[in-house]
Amino acid sequence: MSLSALRFEEQAKQAAEQGEITESAKAILAGLDCERRMAASGPQMLQLIKPRA
């Protein structure tokens, strides 16, 4: 998990504890977006390194 995603996770937790459901949901979605981008970048880098037959 990236540092950005961890920050958003912490923000979501704090917002939820304070009853700010909308802010918590926004932080969760932002964290998921960070994770999605991080996962999407992996195979692309491997394709650059992998020799073609």
C-alpha distance matrix in Angstrom:
0.0 3.8 6.7 8.3 6.4 6.8 10.3 11.1 10.4 12.7 15.1 15.4 16.2 18.8 20.3 20.7 22.4 24.7 25.6 24.2 23.1 23.0 20.8 18.4 18.4 17.9 14.8 13.3 14.3 12.9 9.4 10.0 11.5 8.6 6.6 10.2 10.9 8.3 9.5 13.0 13.1 12.8 16.2 18.0 17.6 18.8 21.7 22.8 22.9 24.5 28.3 30.2 33.1
3.8 0.0 3.8 5.4 5.2 6.3 8.7 10.0 10.6 12.5 14.4 15.4 16.7 18.7 20.1 21.2 22.9 24.7 25.8 24.0 23.3 22.8 20.2 18.4 18.6 17.3 14.2 13.7 14.3 12.0 9.0 10.5 11.0 7.4 7.1 10.5 10.1 7.6 10.3 13.0 12.4 12.9 16.6 17.6 16.9 18.9 21.6 22.1 22.5 24.6 28.3 30.3 33.4
6.7 3.8 0.0 3.8 5.4 5.0 6.2 8.7 9.7 10.6 12.3 14.2 15.3 16.6 18.3 19.9 21.2 22.8 24.4 22.6 22.5 22.1 19.1 17.5 18.4 16.9 13.5 13.8 15.0 12.3 9.7 12.3 12.7 9.2 10.0 13.5 12.9 10.9 13.9 16.4 15.6 16.4 20.1 20.8 20.0 22.1 24.9 25.0 25.4 27.8 31.4 33.5 36.8
8.3 5.4 3.8 0.0 3.8 5.4 5.1 6.3 8.6 10.0 10.6 12.3 14.3 15.5 16.5 18.3 20.1 21.3 22.5 20.3 20.1 19.2 16.2 15.1 15.7 13.7 10.5 11.4 12.1 8.9 7.1 10.1 10.0 6.8 8.9 12.0 11.2 10.4 13.6 15.5 15.2 16.8 20.3 20.6 20.3 22.8 25.1 25.3 26.3 28.6 32.1 33.9 37.3
6.4 5.2 5.4 3.8 0.0 3.8 5.4 5.1 6.1 8.7 9.8 10.4 12.3 14.3 15.2 16.4 18.4 20.0 20.9 18.9 18.1 17.6 15.1 13.2 13.4 12.2 9.0 8.6 9.7 7.5 4.3 7.1 8.2 5.6 6.5 10.0 10.4 9.7 12.1 14.5 15.0 16.2 19.5 20.4 20.5 22.6 24.9 25.7 26.6 28.5 32.1 33.8 36.9
6.8 6.3 5.0 5.4 3.8 0.0 3.8 5.4 5.0 6.3 8.6 9.8 10.6 12.4 14.2 15.3 16.7 18.6 20.0 18.6 18.2 18.4 15.6 13.4 14.5 13.9 10.2 10.0 12.2 10.4 7.2 10.1 11.8 9.4 9.7 13.4 14.0 12.7 14.9 17.7 18.0 18.7 22.1 23.3 23.0 24.9 27.6 28.2 28.8 30.7 34.4 36.3 39.3
10.3 8.7 6.2 5.1 5.4 3.8 0.0 3.8 5.4 5.1 6.2 8.6 9.9 10.7 12.2 14.2 15.5 16.7 18.4 16.6 16.9 16.8 13.5 12.0 13.7 12.5 8.8 10.1 12.2 9.9 7.9 11.5 12.6 10.4 11.9 15.2 15.4 14.7 17.4 19.7 19.8 21.1 24.6 25.3 25.1 27.3 29.8 30.2 31.0 33.1 36.8 38.6 41.8
11.1 10.0 8.7 6.3 5.1 5.4 3.8 0.0 3.8 5.4 5.0 6.1 8.6 9.9 10.4 12.1 14.2 15.3 16.3 14.1 13.9 13.4 10.5 8.9 10.1 8.9 5.1 6.5 8.6 6.6 5.1 8.8 10.1 9.0 10.7 13.6 14.2 14.4 16.7 18.7 19.5 21.1 24.3 24.9 25.3 27.5 29.7 30.4 31.5 33.4 37.1 38.5 41.7
10.4 10.6 9.7 8.6 6.1 5.0 5.4 3.8 0.0 3.8 5.4 5.1 6.2 8.7 9.9 10.6 12.4 14.4 15.3 14.0 13.4 13.9 11.4 8.7 10.1 10.3 6.7 6.2 9.4 8.8 6.3 9.1 11.6 10.7 11.1 14.2 15.7 15.3 17.0 19.6 20.7 21.7 24.8 26.0 26.4 28.2 30.5 31.5 32.4 34.0 37.7 39.3 42.2
12.7 12.5 10.6 10.0 8.7 6.3 5.1 5.4 3.8 0.0 3.8 5.4 5.1 6.2 8.6 9.9 10.7 12.5 14.3 13.4 13.7 14.7 11.8 9.4 11.9 12.1 8.6 9.3 12.6 11.7 9.7 12.8 15.0 13.8 14.5 17.8 18.9 18.3 20.3 22.9 23.6 24.7 27.9 29.0 29.1 31.0 33.5 34.3 34.9 36.8 40.5 42.2 45.3
15.1 14.4 12.3 10.6 9.8 8.6 6.2 5.0 5.4 3.8 0.0 3.8 5.4 5.2 6.1 8.5 9.9 10.7 12.3 10.6 11.3 11.7 8.4 7.0 9.9 9.5 6.3 8.4 11.4 10.3 9.6 12.9 14.6 14.0 15.5 18.2 19.1 19.3 21.5 23.6 24.5 26.0 29.2 29.9 30.2 32.4 34.6 35.3 36.4 38.3 41.9 43.5 46.6
15.4 15.4 14.2 12.3 10.4 9.8 8.6 6.1 5.1 5.4 3.8 0.0 3.8 5.5 5.2 6.1 8.6 9.9 10.5 8.9 8.6 9.4 7.0 4.1 6.8 7.7 5.1 5.9 9.3 9.6 8.9 11.4 13.7 13.9 14.9 17.3 18.9 19.3 21.0 23.1 24.5 26.0 28.8 29.8 30.5 32.5 34.5 35.6 36.8 38.3 42.0 43.3 46.3
16.2 16.7 15.3 14.3 12.3 10.6 9.9 8.6 6.2 5.1 5.4 3.8 0.0 3.8 5.5 5.2 6.2 8.7 9.9 9.8 9.9 11.9 9.9 6.8 9.7 11.3 8.8 8.9 12.6 13.1 11.7 14.0 16.7 16.6 17.0 19.8 21.6 21.5 22.9 25.5 26.8 27.8 30.8 32.1 32.6 34.3 36.6 37.7 38.6 40.1 43.8 45.3 48.2
18.8 18.7 16.6 15.5 14.3 12.4 10.7 9.9 8.7 6.2 5.2 5.5 3.8 0.0 3.8 5.4 5.1 6.3 8.7 8.6 10.1 12.0 9.5 7.7 11.3 12.4 10.1 11.4 14.8 14.8 14.0 16.8 19.0 18.7 19.7 22.5 23.8 23.9 25.7 28.1 29.1 30.4 33.5 34.5 34.9 36.8 39.1 40.0 40.9 42.7 46.4 47.9 50.9
20.3 20.1 18.3 16.5 15.2 14.2 12.2 10.4 9.9 8.6 6.1 5.2 5.5 3.8 0.0 3.8 5.5 5.1 6.3 5.0 6.8 8.4 6.1 5.0 8.8 9.9 8.7 10.4 13.3 13.7 13.8 16.3 18.2 18.6 19.9 22.2 23.7 24.3 26.0 28.0 29.4 31.0 33.9 34.7 35.4 37.5 39.5 40.5 41.7 43.4 47.0 48.3 51.3
20.7 21.2 19.9 18.3 16.4 15.3 14.2 12.1 10.6 9.9 8.5 6.1 5.2 5.4 3.8 0.0 3.8 5.3 5.0 5.4 5.6 8.7 7.9 5.5 8.5 10.9 10.1 10.4 13.6 14.9 14.6 16.4 18.9 19.7 20.4 22.5 24.5 25.1 26.3 28.5 30.2 31.5 34.2 35.4 36.3 38.0 40.1 41.3 42.5 43.9 47.6 48.8 51.6
22.4 22.9 21.2 20.1 18.4 16.7 15.5 14.2 12.4 10.7 9.9 8.6 6.2 5.1 5.5 3.8 0.0 3.8 5.5 7.5 8.9 12.0 11.0 9.0 12.3 14.4 13.2 13.7 17.1 18.0 17.4 19.5 22.1 22.4 23.0 25.5 27.4 27.6 28.9 31.3 32.8 33.9 36.8 38.1 38.7 40.4 42.7 43.8 44.7 46.2 50.0 51.4 54.2
24.7 24.7 22.8 21.3 20.0 18.6 16.7 15.3 14.4 12.5 10.7 9.9 8.7 6.3 5.1 5.3 3.8 0.0 3.8 5.6 8.4 11.1 10.0 9.4 12.8 14.4 13.7 15.1 18.0 18.7 18.8 21.1 23.2 23.7 24.8 27.1 28.7 29.2 30.9 33.0 34.4 35.9 38.7 39.7 40.4 42.4 44.5 45.5 46.6 48.2 51.9 53.2 56.2
25.6 25.8 24.4 22.5 20.9 20.0 18.4 16.3 15.3 14.3 12.3 10.5 9.9 8.7 6.3 5.0 5.5 3.8 0.0 3.8 5.7 8.8 9.1 8.6 11.2 13.4 13.6 14.5 17.1 18.4 18.9 20.6 22.8 23.9 24.8 26.7 28.6 29.5 30.8 32.7 34.5 36.1 38.7 39.7 40.7 42.6 44.5 45.7 47.0 48.4 52.1 53.2 56.0
24.2 24.0 22.6 20.3 18.9 18.6 16.6 14.1 14.0 13.4 10.6 8.9 9.8 8.6 5.0 5.4 7.5 5.6 3.8 0.0 3.8 5.7 5.5 6.2 8.7 10.2 10.8 12.4 14.5 15.6 16.6 18.5 20.2 21.4 22.8 24.5 26.1 27.3 28.8 30.4 32.1 34.0 36.6 37.3 38.4 40.5 42.2 43.3 44.8 46.3 49.9 50.9 53.9
23.1 23.3 22.5 20.1 18.1 18.2 16.9 13.9 13.4 13.7 11.3 8.6 9.9 10.1 6.8 5.6 8.9 8.4 5.7 3.8 0.0 3.8 5.5 5.0 6.1 8.6 9.9 10.4 12.3 14.2 15.2 16.4 18.3 20.0 21.1 22.3 24.3 25.7 26.8 28.4 30.4 32.2 34.6 35.4 36.8 38.7 40.3 41.6 43.2 44.5 48.1 48.9 51.7
23.0 22.8 22.1 19.2 17.6 18.4 16.8 13.4 13.9 14.7 11.7 9.4 11.9 12.0 8.4 8.7 12.0 11.1 8.8 5.7 3.8 0.0 3.8 5.4 5.1 6.3 8.7 9.9 10.7 12.4 14.3 15.4 16.6 18.6 20.1 21.0 22.7 24.5 25.8 26.9 28.9 31.1 33.3 33.8 35.3 37.5 38.8 40.0 41.9 43.2 46.7 47.4 50.3
20.8 20.2 19.1 16.2 15.1 15.6 13.5 10.5 11.4 11.8 8.4 7.0 9.9 9.5 6.1 7.9 11.0 10.0 9.1 5.5 5.5 3.8 0.0 3.8 5.4 5.1 6.3 8.6 10.0 10.6 12.3 14.3 15.3 16.7 18.6 19.9 21.2 22.7 24.5 25.7 27.3 29.5 32.0 32.4 33.6 35.9 37.5 38.4 40.1 41.8 45.3 46.2 49.2
18.4 18.4 17.5 15.1 13.2 13.4 12.0 8.9 8.7 9.4 7.0 4.1 6.8 7.7 5.0 5.5 9.0 9.4 8.6 6.2 5.0 5.4 3.8 0.0 3.8 5.5 5.2 6.2 8.7 9.9 10.6 12.4 14.3 15.4 16.7 18.4 20.1 21.2 22.6 24.3 26.1 27.9 30.4 31.2 32.4 34.4 36.1 37.3 38.8 40.2 43.8 44.8 47.8
18.4 18.6 18.4 15.7 13.4 14.5 13.7 10.1 10.1 11.9 9.9 6.8 9.7 11.3 8.8 8.5 12.3 12.8 11.2 8.7 6.1 5.1 5.4 3.8 0.0 3.8 5.4 5.0 6.2 8.6 9.8 10.6 12.3 14.3 15.4 16.4 18.4 20.0 21.0 22.4 24.5 26.4 28.6 29.4 30.9 32.9 34.3 35.7 37.4 38.6 42.1 42.9 45.7
17.9 17.3 16.9 13.7 12.2 13.9 12.5 8.9 10.3 12.1 9.5 7.7 11.3 12.4 9.9 10.9 14.4 14.4 13.4 10.2 8.6 6.3 5.1 5.5 3.8 0.0 3.8 5.4 5.2 6.2 8.6 9.9 10.6 12.5 14.4 15.2 16.6 18.5 20.0 21.0 22.8 25.1 27.4 27.7 29.2 31.5 32.8 33.9 35.7 37.2 40.7 41.4 44.4
14.8 14.2 13.5 10.5 9.0 10.2 8.8 5.1 6.7 8.6 6.3 5.1 8.8 10.1 8.7 10.1 13.2 13.7 13.6 10.8 9.9 8.7 6.3 5.2 5.4 3.8 0.0 3.8 5.4 5.0 6.1 8.6 9.8 10.6 12.4 14.1 15.3 16.6 18.4 19.9 21.3 23.4 26.0 26.6 27.6 29.8 31.5 32.5 34.0 35.7 39.3 40.3 43.4
13.3 13.7 13.8 11.4 8.6 10.0 10.1 6.5 6.2 9.3 8.4 5.9 8.9 11.4 10.4 10.4 13.7 15.1 14.5 12.4 10.4 9.9 8.6 6.2 5.0 5.4 3.8 0.0 3.8 5.5 5.1 6.2 8.6 9.9 10.6 12.2 14.3 15.4 16.5 18.3 20.2 21.8 24.3 25.3 26.5 28.4 30.1 31.4 32.9 34.2 37.8 38.7 41.6
14.3 14.3 15.0 12.1 9.7 12.2 12.2 8.6 9.4 12.6 11.4 9.3 12.6 14.8 13.3 13.6 17.1 18.0 17.1 14.5 12.3 10.7 10.0 8.7 6.2 5.2 5.4 3.8 0.0 3.8 5.4 5.1 6.1 8.7 9.9 10.3 12.3 14.2 15.2 16.2 18.4 20.5 22.6 23.2 24.9 26.9 28.2 29.6 31.4 32.6 36.1 36.7 39.6
12.9 12.0 12.3 8.9 7.5 10.4 9.9 6.6 8.8 11.7 10.3 9.6 13.1 14.8 13.7 14.9 18.0 18.7 18.4 15.6 14.2 12.4 10.6 9.9 8.6 6.2 5.0 5.5 3.8 0.0 3.8 5.5 5.0 6.3 8.8 9.8 10.6 12.4 14.3 15.3 16.8 19.1 21.6 21.9 23.1 25.5 26.9 27.8 29.7 31.3 34.7 35.7 38.8
9.4 9.0 9.7 7.1 4.3 7.2 7.9 5.1 6.3 9.7 9.6 8.9 11.7 14.0 13.8 14.6 17.4 18.8 18.9 16.6 15.2 14.3 12.3 10.6 9.8 8.6 6.1 5.1 5.4 3.8 0.0 3.8 5.3 5.1 6.4 8.7 10.0 10.7 12.4 14.3 15.6 17.4 20.1 20.9 21.8 23.9 25.7 26.8 28.2 29.8 33.4 34.5 37.6
10.0 10.5 12.3 10.1 7.1 10.1 11.5 8.8 9.1 12.8 12.9 11.4 14.0 16.8 16.3 16.4 19.5 21.1 20.6 18.5 16.4 15.4 14.3 12.4 10.6 9.9 8.6 6.2 5.1 5.5 3.8 0.0 3.8 5.4 5.0 6.1 8.6 9.8 10.5 12.1 14.3 15.9 18.2 19.2 20.6 22.4 23.9 25.5 27.0 28.1 31.7 32.6 35.4
11.5 11.0 12.7 10.0 8.2 11.8 12.6 10.1 11.6 15.0 14.6 13.7 16.7 19.0 18.2 18.9 22.1 23.2 22.8 20.2 18.3 16.6 15.3 14.3 12.3 10.6 9.8 8.6 6.1 5.0 5.3 3.8 0.0 3.8 5.4 5.0 6.1 8.5 9.8 10.4 12.4 14.8 16.9 17.2 18.8 21.0 22.2 23.5 25.4 26.7 30.1 30.9 33.9
8.6 7.4 9.2 6.8 5.6 9.4 10.4 9.0 10.7 13.8 14.0 13.9 16.6 18.7 18.6 19.7 22.4 23.7 23.9 21.4 20.0 18.6 16.7 15.4 14.3 12.5 10.6 9.9 8.7 6.3 5.1 5.4 3.8 0.0 3.8 5.5 5.2 6.1 8.6 9.9 10.8 13.0 15.8 16.1 17.0 19.4 21.1 21.9 23.5 25.2 28.7 29.9 33.1
6.6 7.1 10.0 8.9 6.5 9.7 11.9 10.7 11.1 14.5 15.5 14.9 17.0 19.7 19.9 20.4 23.0 24.8 24.8 22.8 21.1 20.1 18.6 16.7 15.4 14.4 12.4 10.6 9.9 8.8 6.4 5.0 5.4 3.8 0.0 3.8 5.5 5.0 6.1 8.5 10.0 11.2 13.9 15.1 16.1 17.8 19.7 21.1 22.3 23.6 27.3 28.5 31.4
10.2 10.5 13.5 12.0 10.0 13.4 15.2 13.6 14.2 17.8 18.2 17.3 19.8 22.5 22.2 22.5 25.5 27.1 26.7 24.5 22.3 21.0 19.9 18.4 16.4 15.2 14.1 12.2 10.3 9.8 8.7 6.1 5.0 5.5 3.8 0.0 3.8 5.4 5.1 6.1 8.7 10.4 12.3 13.2 15.0 16.7 18.0 19.6 21.3 22.3 25.8 26.5 29.4
10.9 10.1 12.9 11.2 10.4 14.0 15.4 14.2 15.7 18.9 19.1 18.9 21.6 23.8 23.7 24.5 27.4 28.7 28.6 26.1 24.3 22.7 21.2 20.1 18.4 16.6 15.3 14.3 12.3 10.6 10.0 8.6 6.1 5.2 5.5 3.8 0.0 3.8 5.5 5.1 6.3 9.1 11.3 11.3 12.7 15.1 16.3 17.3 19.3 20.8 24.2 25.1 28.2
8.3 7.6 10.9 10.4 9.7 12.7 14.7 14.4 15.3 18.3 19.3 19.3 21.5 23.9 24.3 25.1 27.6 29.2 29.5 27.3 25.7 24.5 22.7 21.2 20.0 18.5 16.6 15.4 14.2 12.4 10.7 9.8 8.5 6.1 5.0 5.4 3.8 0.0 3.8 5.5 5.4 6.9 10.0 10.7 11.2 13.3 15.3 16.3 17.5 19.2 22.8 24.2 27.3
9.5 10.3 13.9 13.6 12.1 14.9 17.4 16.7 17.0 20.3 21.5 21.0 22.9 25.7 26.0 26.3 28.9 30.9 30.8 28.8 26.8 25.8 24.5 22.6 21.0 20.0 18.4 16.5 15.2 14.3 12.4 10.5 9.8 8.6 6.1 5.1 5.5 3.8 0.0 3.8 5.5 5.7 7.9 9.7 10.9 12.0 13.9 15.7 16.8 17.7 21.4 22.5 25.3
13.0 13.0 16.4 15.5 14.5 17.7 19.7 18.7 19.6 22.9 23.6 23.1 25.5 28.1 28.0 28.5 31.3 33.0 32.7 30.4 28.4 26.9 25.7 24.3 22.4 21.0 19.9 18.3 16.2 15.3 14.3 12.1 10.4 9.9 8.5 6.1 5.1 5.5 3.8 0.0 3.8 5.6 6.6 7.2 9.4 11.0 11.9 13.7 15.6 16.5 19.9 20.5 23.5
13.1 12.4 15.6 15.2 15.0 18.0 19.8 19.5 20.7 23.6 24.5 24.5 26.8 29.1 29.4 30.2 32.8 34.4 34.5 32.1 30.4 28.9 27.3 26.1 24.5 22.8 21.3 20.2 18.4 16.8 15.6 14.3 12.4 10.8 10.0 8.7 6.3 5.4 5.5 3.8 0.0 3.8 6.0 5.5 6.5 9.0 10.3 11.2 13.0 14.6 18.0 19.2 22.5
12.8 12.9 16.4 16.8 16.2 18.7 21.1 21.1 21.7 24.7 26.0 26.0 27.8 30.4 31.0 31.5 33.9 35.9 36.1 34.0 32.2 31.1 29.5 27.9 26.4 25.1 23.4 21.8 20.5 19.1 17.4 15.9 14.8 13.0 11.2 10.4 9.1 6.9 5.7 5.6 3.8 0.0 3.8 5.5 5.5 6.5 8.9 10.4 11.2 12.4 16.1 17.6 20.7
16.2 16.6 20.1 20.3 19.5 22.1 24.6 24.3 24.8 27.9 29.2 28.8 30.8 33.5 33.9 34.2 36.8 38.7 38.7 36.6 34.6 33.3 32.0 30.4 28.6 27.4 26.0 24.3 22.6 21.6 20.1 18.2 16.9 15.8 13.9 12.3 11.3 10.0 7.9 6.6 6.0 3.8 0.0 3.8 5.4 4.9 6.2 8.8 9.9 10.1 13.6 14.6 17.5
18.0 17.6 20.8 20.6 20.4 23.3 25.3 24.9 26.0 29.0 29.9 29.8 32.1 34.5 34.7 35.4 38.1 39.7 39.7 37.3 35.4 33.8 32.4 31.2 29.4 27.7 26.6 25.3 23.2 21.9 20.9 19.2 17.2 16.1 15.1 13.2 11.3 10.7 9.7 7.2 5.5 5.5 3.8 0.0 3.8 5.4 5.1 6.6 9.0 10.0 13.1 13.9 17.2
17.6 16.9 20.0 20.3 20.5 23.0 25.1 25.3 26.4 29.1 30.2 30.5 32.6 34.9 35.4 36.3 38.7 40.4 40.7 38.4 36.8 35.3 33.6 32.4 30.9 29.2 27.6 26.5 24.9 23.1 21.8 20.6 18.8 17.0 16.1 15.0 12.7 11.2 10.9 9.4 6.5 5.5 5.4 3.8 0.0 3.8 5.4 5.2 6.6 8.7 12.0 13.8 17.3
18.8 18.9 22.1 22.8 22.6 24.9 27.3 27.5 28.2 31.0 32.4 32.5 34.3 36.8 37.5 38.0 40.4 42.4 42.6 40.5 38.7 37.5 35.9 34.4 32.9 31.5 29.8 28.4 26.9 25.5 23.9 22.4 21.0 19.4 17.8 16.7 15.1 13.3 12.0 11.0 9.0 6.5 4.9 5.4 3.8 0.0 3.8 5.3 5.1 5.9 9.6 11.5 14.6
21.7 21.6 24.9 25.1 24.9 27.6 29.8 29.7 30.5 33.5 34.6 34.5 36.6 39.1 39.5 40.1 42.7 44.5 44.5 42.2 40.3 38.8 37.5 36.1 34.3 32.8 31.5 30.1 28.2 26.9 25.7 23.9 22.2 21.1 19.7 18.0 16.3 15.3 13.9 11.9 10.3 8.9 6.2 5.1 5.4 3.8 0.0 3.8 5.5 5.2 8.0 8.9 12.2
22.8 22.1 25.0 25.3 25.7 28.2 30.2 30.4 31.5 34.3 35.3 35.6 37.7 40.0 40.5 41.3 43.8 45.5 45.7 43.3 41.6 40.0 38.4 37.3 35.7 33.9 32.5 31.4 29.6 27.8 26.8 25.5 23.5 21.9 21.1 19.6 17.3 16.3 15.7 13.7 11.2 10.4 8.8 6.6 5.2 5.3 3.8 0.0 3.8 5.8 7.8 9.4 13.1
22.9 22.5 25.4 26.3 26.6 28.8 31.0 31.5 32.4 34.9 36.4 36.8 38.6 40.9 41.7 42.5 44.7 46.6 47.0 44.8 43.2 41.9 40.1 38.8 37.4 35.7 34.0 32.9 31.4 29.7 28.2 27.0 25.4 23.5 22.3 21.3 19.3 17.5 16.8 15.6 13.0 11.2 9.9 9.0 6.6 5.1 5.5 3.8 0.0 3.8 6.3 9.2 12.6
24.5 24.6 27.8 28.6 28.5 30.7 33.1 33.4 34.0 36.8 38.3 38.3 40.1 42.7 43.4 43.9 46.2 48.2 48.4 46.3 44.5 43.2 41.8 40.2 38.6 37.2 35.7 34.2 32.6 31.3 29.8 28.1 26.7 25.2 23.6 22.3 20.8 19.2 17.7 16.5 14.6 12.4 10.1 10.0 8.7 5.9 5.2 5.8 3.8 0.0 3.8 6.4 9.4
28.3 28.3 31.4 32.1 32.1 34.4 36.8 37.1 37.7 40.5 41.9 42.0 43.8 46.4 47.0 47.6 50.0 51.9 52.1 49.9 48.1 46.7 45.3 43.8 42.1 40.7 39.3 37.8 36.1 34.7 33.4 31.7 30.1 28.7 27.3 25.8 24.2 22.8 21.4 19.9 18.0 16.1 13.6 13.1 12.0 9.6 8.0 7.8 6.3 3.8 0.0 3.8 6.5
30.2 30.3 33.5 33.9 33.8 36.3 38.6 38.5 39.3 42.2 43.5 43.3 45.3 47.9 48.3 48.8 51.4 53.2 53.2 50.9 48.9 47.4 46.2 44.8 42.9 41.4 40.3 38.7 36.7 35.7 34.5 32.6 30.9 29.9 28.5 26.5 25.1 24.2 22.5 20.5 19.2 17.6 14.6 13.9 13.8 11.5 8.9 9.4 9.2 6.4 3.8 0.0 3.8
33.1 33.4 36.8 37.3 36.9 39.3 41.8 41.7 42.2 45.3 46.6 46.3 48.2 50.9 51.3 51.6 54.2 56.2 56.0 53.9 51.7 50.3 49.2 47.8 45.7 44.4 43.4 41.6 39.6 38.8 37.6 35.4 33.9 33.1 31.4 29.4 28.2 27.3 25.3 23.5 22.5 20.7 17.5 17.2 17.3 14.6 12.2 13.1 12.6 9.4 6.5 3.8 0.0
